[in-house]
Amino acid sequence: MDKKLFKKLIDILDKELDAYTRLKELFEEKKETLKKSKPDDLGVLDNKILALNNEIGKLNESRKNIAIEMLGKDTNMSGFIELATKEAPEYVDALTERKVKICNIFPQLALLNTQNVELLKHGIIISNKMLETIIDAFAPQGCNYNGAGKTDTHEYNMWTINEEV
């Protein structure tokens, strides 16, 4: 087996880790933007996230191609470590280190993504309530007119005795 493939694999994994780290930073920035209600900034952030996601997809495809070249099939990090143990023990530590880093960053990404989704849901609820308020404020108040064509304010006189002066 060509040990250069392990080096190439580690380079790809390093690029993936860098991309995941940048993605985490973008998710954190998006969380803050959602908290501050800056919708204009959300579009820019989402475009950056999509571009980074495309980059991660390409890196993942490269990693998959190396796996096929090495093993004849796609594999996970454990599969690469197992192969390195047999074929190139000098790369086992490097691969194990990257596996740990990847395993640590994924739950953080998932949590940030879940928090962002919840913030978006909350924002939608708030926006809907604001729209309802605006619509109610500008809607014709036809139901508030009494039979004489005057507004019925539903004010009640709280005196027990009414006198006219």
PyMOL commands that set and color helices and strands:
alter all, ss='L'
color gray80, all
select helices_A, chain A and resi 4-35+39-71+77-87+89-138+142-144
alter helices_A, ss='H'
color red, helices_A
deselect
rebuild
show_as cartoon
